[in-house]
Amino acid sequence: MINQIRLARRPLHLFNTSIRCAILCTVLFAFFPISTQAQEIDDSLKVNLEPIEVTAMHSVITSSDAPAALSTVSRNLMDINSSATLSLEDISQQMPGIWVNDRQNYALGERLTIRGVGWRAAFGVRGVQVVLNDIPLTVADGQTMLNILDPAFIRRAELLRGPAAAYWGNSSGGVLYLSTKPRYEQESNFRLKTMAGSFGTQKVESEFSIRNPNHKMTGYTSYLNTDGYRDYSAAQVLRSGITGSVNLTSNSHLKYQGAAIYMPKAQHPSALTSSDAQNNPTKAVSSFVDAEAGKQIMQGQAGLSYMLQTDAGILNITGYTIYRDLTNPLPFGIITVGRLAGGLRATFDKEWDSLKLKFGVESKFQNDDREEFVNIGDATRGATTVEQVEQVWNQAIFSTATYSLGKFNILGGLRYDRINFSTDANTASQTGNRTFQSMSPSLGINYRPGNQNIFANLSTSFEAPTTTELVNRPGSGNGFNSNLKPEHTLGLETGIRGNILTNTFTYDLTFYRLWIEDLLFPYQLETDGPTFYKNQGETRHTGVEAQLGWQIHQNLKISANTTVTKAEFNRAQTVDSLSLKGNEVPGIAPFRLNGKASWTPGNFLLSLNYKHVSSYMADNLNTAKNEAYNIFDASFSFRKLFNSQGVEVQPFINVNNLFDTRYNGSVTVNAFGGRYFEPAPGRSWQAGISVNF
């Protein structure tokens, strides 16, 4: 039986000294004199909160009225053609609150956290929702795999930084919504891009778009081949996608989207000890090489969305399905999973003068055909250790309401989720059925005096253990761990965002606190062994997020964002019953700063990026630390238009880590034997050319 989010347990804590100070600071900020002189500057490089529906909130409210910490990044064609964009980190650096670590390991994928949520993930993404073109990459049990995403084609990123279970249900400690859809009236019909770079990296990208009054469609494909920065880290990745919309009648339309990935090779070098990471950062762990550790993946997904506008309201129905075939050799075994997942969501929107309502139902399913074997070497299968079919069903009902009163907007949401895990392989010592339930409320208020948006909200989220976490337990075998339960988060935030001189100067300032209980702790019992999980205690995350943008001139812009996070264990202990109270939560940097300067004289584009990450802990006991680092990246490109042929050519060059700094770009928290550190490359480069027709 699931523990409900216990809002009543800490009512007095919600208004403790730090939060009262945060609210006071926000109010004082709001009454600073703000000029509203119009000075319109058209520059697609600026980070703008456009007045459109907040897709990341599944809500009827627009981004300009959203009572929540929200960031957006838009990229035009020149931006996309001027960079290799091999990692989602290149895009996320422009938004506070989110942190993407490029592990330099395609087998594990990128490490992604929002306000520290997701810190425990040994691979993939946990605790947050990621959506690509309206299809959730987060499946019913809460796992998110980013392999299918090619960041080079991302046109828009929308980040909801606080808990969002009222909108998305399980595993919604934050939401990252990504779109590859171009602005058809501004984009070329066909684009070809080819590039090469350090570590034997080669990549080819192509993209097309077509449009007529009733149909819009865009498609893309890319092929990447790299030897990898580290030994035994080569990868081959083929990715494709398509999106489009068809007007059926004057009051209805149909949207479609699909994506696919084929990754026949992604070698896994594993993390290193501090000494090896410093002295031999390209080293691969010998046991992983001997086991031919890595991943082979085939995945496809497709979805349809139907919208009908009537006098009674607006009906939206969205359905999608995902198929994934995974083979994952590791030193302790070989894991194979054939996954069929998907979902169906129906909503009805009704609007009156000051009130907007949304009602909805949602169902998600997941069917994993799992087999695990002993790895006797060279990825050769030995005895079978696990053989079972795992099913997950998530049913939900939800509602949101927005009430407008002058310059005030109030948004409330409530969602009920029921998640059932079952398997066809019961054992005497383990259960084959687990059921979790949760009620997730959210309430926010927004005030808009002129060009400012002042907001505050209280929100919740929950994170059920995934099928992998339920299966992985000491003793292995079929069935699920009967002791694991979901972790819960209560979040409070307040902030202000807006612009001066009509977007010449933009700003965003947010204060927040998260209370997280029933933590799912990762731990290992042996070198190269599997990762197990156990519910242990509570953490508190308190932080400040700030973002500034200044359009100094039509051709010159600077921007910066910072994230300050104090994440510590409040009531927790290790598997060996050692107290962790007061320790820093590992894998979360207390201070991060990102800056960017962009200069576009004529047809040239030059940019300089700066990244600072403070030192942070790699284990619960705070005995291992990843040292702070400062990184500079630069890019240069030139755009040439041949008017007679209607062809545009744009060569580019990117230089990363200009000063050849030795640092670790990511960590594997709580790894056994001190192998926490995942080294990042020194100075490296990519160069290429794009041709647009």
N, C-alpha and C positions, 0 to 999 in steps of 0.2 A: 504494500500500500504506500502510495507516494506521500511524502511530506509536503503539505501545502506551503506556499510562501508565507512566512509568518510575519505579516506586516505589524501585528500588534506587539511583537516581542520587544521592539526597540523604538517606540514612538517618541521617547524623550531624546534619543540619540539623533534624530533627524535634524534637530535644530541646535546641535552643539556649537561650540565656539567657532570652529573653522567654517562651517556652513553659513552661520550668521554673518561672519566677516565677508564671505564670498558674495552673499546677497547684497550687503552694504556696498561693496566695491562696485558691483554691477549697477546699482541704483545711482551711485555718484557718477559713474562713467556716462550714464544715460543723460545726465543733465549738463554735461559739458556743452559749451556753445558749438553748434554744428552748422556750417554754412551749407546752403542748398542751391548755390549758384549753378546754373546749368552750363556744362562744358562737355559736350558729348564727344567721346573719342572711340572710334570703332577699331577695336583690336581684339582678335579672337584669342590672344594669349592670356587675357586677364581671367581670373577666377571669378565667376559671376553667379549669383543666385537668381536664375532666370525664373520669371513668374509662370511656372508650369506645375502640373501635378507632381507631387513628390512620389516617384515610383518606388523608392526605397521604403516608404511608409505604407504602401498599399492603402492610401488614404485619399479622401476627397479634398484635402487641403493643398494649397500651393506652397512652393518653397519659400516665397516671401512672407507667408503667414505661419509657417511651421513653428510650433513651440518646442523646438528640439535642436540639439547641436547637429548641424548639417553642413556638409562641404560638397562642392562640385568642382570638377575639372573638365574642361572641354578642350579638344585638340582639333585643329583644322588640318587641311591637307599638307600645308607647308611644315607644320609641326611633325606630322607623321613621317614625312619624307626626309626630315633632317636628322633622324635618330635611328639607331638600330633597334632600340626598345626590346631587348631580349628578356627583360624581367619586369614583372608588375611593380617592382620597387621603383623603377624609373618614373612611374605615374603617381604612385602613392606618396612619394616624397613631397608633393605639392599640397598635401592635406595633413593637418594635425590630427593626433589621436590614433591614427593607424600606423603600424610598423610592419613592413614586409622585409624579410631577410632572404636574400638570394643565397641559398646554401651551396651553389655551384655543384648541385647534385640533382639531376633530373629524376632519379629514382625516388627521392624523398619529396621533391617539389619544394616550393617556397614556404617559408614559415611566416604566418600572418597572425598578428594580434591587434585588437582594438581595445585601447585603455588597459592593456595587459591581459584581457580575456583571450584565452587560447594559448597561454604560455606553456601548458603541459604537453602539447602535441609533439610526439616523437616523429611523426610524418604527417603529411597532409595538413588539414586545417580543422580545428575543433572550436566549438563554442560560438562561432559567428556564422552568419548567413552570407553566401556569395551567390549572386544571380547574374546570369549572362543572357542578355536579350530575352528577358521574361521567363527563362527556364532556370529554376534553382539548381545550382551545382551542389547544394547541400541536400542530401537525400533524407529519407524518413528517420533514420537513426541518428542523424546529426553529423555524419561524416561529410567533408567537403574535399573534393579532389580538383586541383587547379590545372591538371595536365592538359585538358582539352582547350584551355584558354591560351590564345596567342596575343600577348599584350600589344604587339605591333599594330593591331587593327582596332584598338580601343579608341572610340571617338569621344565617349563621355563616361565619367566615373562619378557616382553619387554615393556619398558616405553618410550613414546615420550612425553616430558615434556612441549612442547610449543603448541600454537594453531595449529590445523590441519584440518580446514574445507576444504582445497584444496584437501585432500585425503578422508575424511570421511563425510563431509557435516555438517548437523545440530548437535549441541551439541558436539563439538570436541575441547574444550578448552585444551585437552590433550588426550592421548590414552594409555590405558593399555591393552596389548595383552597377553593372558594367554594360555598355552598349557599343556595338560595332556599327550601328546604323548611321550612315552619312546624312548630311543635309543635301538632298538630291539636287536642289536648284543651284548648289554651289560646287558640287563635286564633278570630277571628270568621269567619263564613261568607262575608261579602262586605265589601269595603273599596273606597271611592272617595276619591281624593285629587286636588285641583286646586291649582295654585300659579301665581304670576307673580313676576317679579323684574326686576332690572337688565338692561340691554342687550336689552330686548324679549323676555325669556325667558318662555315659557309652557309648562306641562307638565300633562298629565292622566295619572293612573295608576289602574288598577283591578285588583283581585285577588279571587279566590274560593277557597274550600276546601270539600271535601265529604268525608265519611267514613262508613263503616259497618264492621261487624266484619271484612269481608273486602276492603275496598277503600278506599284513601285517595288523594285527588287534589287538587292545587292548581294554579291557573293565574294568569297575570298578563299585562297588556299596558300599554304606555305610549306616549305621543306627546309629543315635545319639539320646540319651534320656538324658535329664538333668532337674534337678529341678531349675537350675538357681541360680546365686549369690543373686539376690534380691528376695523379696517376690513376688509372682505372676509373675514369669518370666520363668516358665517351658516351655520346647519345646520338640517336637518329630519330627525328620527329617529323611526321607529316600531319598537318592539321588543315581542316576546311570548315567553312560555315556559310550559311545563307539566311537572309531575312527578307521579308517582304510583306506587303499589304495589298488587299484587293477591296475596292468599293463594290459591295453587293447591291445596295440601293442607296438612296439619298440619306437613309437613317441607319444603315448598318454596314459594317465592314469586317473583313477577316484578315487576321495577321498570321503569318507562319514563320517559323524559324527552325533551324537545324544546325548541328555541328558534329564533327567527327575527328577522331585522332587515331593514328596508327604509330605506335612507338615500339619498334622491334628490338631496340637496344637502349638501355639506360643503366650504365654500370654504377655500382654503389661502393665508394671507397671507405665509408664510415668516418666517424669523428676521431680526433686525435687527442692525446694528452697535451698538457701545456708545453712540455719540453719539445715534443715532436712538432707541434704547431708552430713553435717559434723557430726551430732549427731546420726542420724539413717539412715545410707546409704542403708540399705537393705529394707527400707520402700517402699511400693507400695501406690500410690494415691488411696484413698478409692472410688472415683467416677469411676475410671477405673476398679477396682475390681467389683463394683456393676453392671457395664455395661457389664462385661465379655469381656472387650476390648482385642483385639488380632487379629490374622490372621489365616485363614485356606487356604492353597494354593495347587493346583495341576497345574503343568506346564510340558509341553513336547516340545522339539524342535528337528528338524532334518535338515540336509543339505547335498547337493551334490556339488562337484566341478569337472569340466571336463577340462583337459588340453590337447591341441593338438599342437605339434611342427611341423611346416612346413618350407619350404625354404623361404616363404614370411614373417614369424614371428610366434609368439606364441599366441594362442587363449586360454583364460581362461573364463569359464562360471561358476558362482556359484549361487545356489538358496537355499533358506532355508525358513522354516516356524516355527512359535511358537504358541502354544496354552496355555492360562493361565486362570485358574478359581480361583477367589479371593473372599473371604468373610471376611469383615473387620469391626467388631463391635467396635464402639467408643462411648464415653459418649453422644456426640451430635447426633449420628445417626449410621446406619448400611449401609455400602457401599458394593455392590456386583458388580463385573465386570467379564464378560466373554470376553476374548481377543483372537482374531485371528490376527496374524501379520506375516510378512515375507518380503522377498526381492529377487531381481534378479539383478545380476551384471555381465556385460560382458566387458572384456578388451582385447586389442590387443597390443602386444609388438613387436617393430621392432628395430633392432640394426644394426648400421653401425660401422665404425672403432672408431670414437670418439663420436658418438651421439646415444643415446637411447631414444626412444619415447614410450609412453604408451597413448592409447586412450581408453575411456570407457564411458559406459552409466550405469545408475543404477536406479532402481525403488523400493521403499519401500511402504508397505501398512500396515494399522493398523485398525482393526474394533473392537471397544469396545461396548459391550452391557451393559450399566450401569443402575443400579437401586439403589436408596438411600431411606432409611426409617428412621423414628423416632425410636430411641431406648428407649423403655418404661421400660427397666431394664432387666438384665439377658440375654442380646442379643436377646430379643424378639422384633419382627418387629411390628411397629405401622404404621402410615399413610405414604404413599409414597410421597417423596419430590422431587425426580428426577427420570425420566424414559425416557431414550433416547438411541439411537444408535449413536455413534460417529465414524466417519471415518477420517483417515488421509492418504493422498497420497503424496509421496515425489518422484519427478522425478529429475534426475540430469544428466549432461553431464560434462566430465572432461578430462583433459590431463596433463601429466607431461613429462618433457624433461630433460635429463641429458647430459651435454657436458663435455668431459674430455680433458684437455690441459696440458700435462705433469703431474705435481704434483697437479694441480688444477682440481676441479670438481665443476660444476655449476648445480644446480637443481632448476627448476621452475615448478610451478603448477598453474592451473586455473580451477575452478569448478563453475558451475551455478546450483543453487537449486531452485526449486519451491515446496512449501509445502501448501497443501490445507486441512483445517479442515472443516468438515461439520457434521451436525446432522439432524435427522429427526424430531426434536422437536423445531421448531421455536416458539418464543413468541413475543408478542407485544413490550416488553421492551428490549429484547436481540436478538442478531443475531444468526443465525444458520450456518453461513458460514464465515470463515476467510481464507485469502490467504496471504502467505509471500513469498518473493523472495530474493535471495542474490547471489552476485558474490564474490567468495572467491579466492584471489590470494596468492601466496607464492613464495619467491625467496631466495635461499641460496647459499653460496659459501664455499668450503672446500679446505684446503691446507694441504698436507701430506709430511712434511720433515722427512723422516725416520719413527720412531715409534710414531710420533705425529700426531694428527688430530686437526687442527686449523679451526674453522668454524664461520660463522655469517649468520643469516637469518632474514628475515622479513616475518611474517605470520599473518594470520587472522582466526577468527572463529566467528560464530554466534550461538545464542541459542534461538530458538523459545519457547514460553510458551507451556507447556505440556497440554494435555486434562484436567488433574486434575486441573491445575492452571487456565485454561480458564473457567472451570465449577464453581470452588470455588470463590464466590464473595458475598458481602453483599446482602441479599435479597434472595439468593439461587434460586431454580427453574431451569427449563430447559433452554437450549441455552448456548451461550458462552459470555464471557466478551468481549465487543466490543472495549475496550480501551487498552488492553494489546498488546504489540508488542515485537519483539525479542530484546535481548541485543546483542551488538557487541563487539568484542575484536580485538585489534591490538597489536601484540607482536613483540618485537625486542630482539634478544639474540646474544651473542658472547661467545666463549669459546675455551677450549683446553682440549684434553684428549689423553692419550697414555700410554706407559709403558717404563720402564727402565730395562735393563738386561733381556729382553725377558720375560716379565710378572712377574718378581720377585717383581717389584714395579709398581703399576698401579695408575693412577691419573685422575681426571676429575674436571675441574673448569669452571663454567658457570656464566655469568652475564646476567640478563634479566630485561625487563620492559614490563608490560601489561597496555594498556589503555582500560578500559571497560566502555561502555556508555549504556544508556537506561536500567539501572539495574532493575532486577525483584526483588523487595523487598518483603520478607514474613512478615506478621503481623497478630495478632489476636485481636479481639474486646471483647472477653469474656473468662473467665476461662473455660477450657475444650472445647472451641469452635474450629471451623475449622480454618485452616490457609488460608489467602487470599494473593493476590499478586498485586503489583502496580509498574509500571515503575517510577523510581525515581533517576535521576542524574547519576553521574560517579564516578568511583574509579580508582586509579592507584596502581599497584603492582610492586614494585622494589625489586630485590633480588639477592642473590648469592647462588649458589649450589656448593658444593665441596665433592669429594669422594676420599679416599685413600685406597689402599690395599697393604699389605706388606707380602710376603711369606718369613718369616724369616728362616724357615727350611722346609724340605719336609713335616714335621708333624705339623708345627706351622704356623698359619696365623693370622694376626690382620687386621681389616678393620674398617673404620669410615666414616661417611658421615654427613654433616651438611647442613641445609637449613636456610637461613636468609631472611626474607620477611618483607618489609614495605608496608602494604596495608592500604590505607587511602581513605576516601571520598574526592573527589575533588570538586564536585558540586552536592549536594544532600540535601534532607530534609525529615523529617518524614511525616507520614500521617497527623499530626497536624501542618505541615508547620514549624517545628523547624529545623534550619540549622544544617547540619552534617559536614560541611566543616572542614577538618583537623582531624576528628575523625578516630580512628582505625576501620577497617572493622571487625565485630565480627566473631568468629569462626576460626580465623587464628592466629596461634602462631608466633610471630616475630622471635623466634629462636628455632631451634630443633637440637639435636645432638644424633646420634646413633653410638654405637661402638660394635664390636664383636671380641672375641678372640676364636679361635678354635684350639684344640690340639688333634692329632690323633696318640698316641703312640701304635703301633701294631694294635690290633683289638679294641682298646678303642676309644671312641669319647667323648671329654669333650668340652663344650662351655659355655662362659659367655657373656651375652648381657647387654648393658647399654643403657638407654633411658632417655634423658632430654628434657622436654618441658617447655618453658618459660610461664609465665602468659599471658593470652589473654582475650579479651573482649567477652561478651556473648550477648550484645545488641548494637543497633546502637548508642544510646546516651552515651555509655561507662560508664554506671552507675553500671554495674555488671561485675565482673572479675572472671575468673577461675584461681586459683593459680598455680604456677609452681610446677613441680614434677620431681623426679629422681627415676628411677626404675631399678632394677637389676633382671635378670632372669638367671637361670642356667639349663643345661641339661647334662645328662650322659647316655651313652649307651655302650654296648659291643656286638661284633659280633663274633659268633662261627660257623664255617663251619664243617659239618660232611661229609667228602669227600666220604665215602663209599655209603651214601644214597643220595648225591647231595642235601642236605638240609642245609639251613643257618638259624640260630636263632639269633635274636637281641632284647634283653630286653632293656628298656629305662625308665628313670624317668626324668620329668621336674618339676622344682620348680620355680614358677613365683612370682614376687614381694618379693624377698628374705627378705627384711627388713621390710615387713608388713607396707608399707607406705599408709596412707589414702589420696586418691586423686580422682578426677573426670576424667574419661577417655574420656568424650565427653560432648558436650553441645547441647541444642536445642536453636538456636539463636532466639532472639526476642520473646520468649515465654511469654504468658500473665500471670500476677500474680507472676512473679519472679521465675517460675519453669523452670530454665535453665539447671540444672546440672544432669548429668547421672553418678552416682558413679561407680567406678571400684573396683574389689575385692582386699582384702588384700592378705596375703600370701596364695597361693594355689598350688595344685600339680596335675599332671597326671602321671600315670605309666602304662606300657603295654608291650607287646611282639609281635614281628613280626616273621613270619615263611615264608621263601621263598623256593619254590621247583623248 
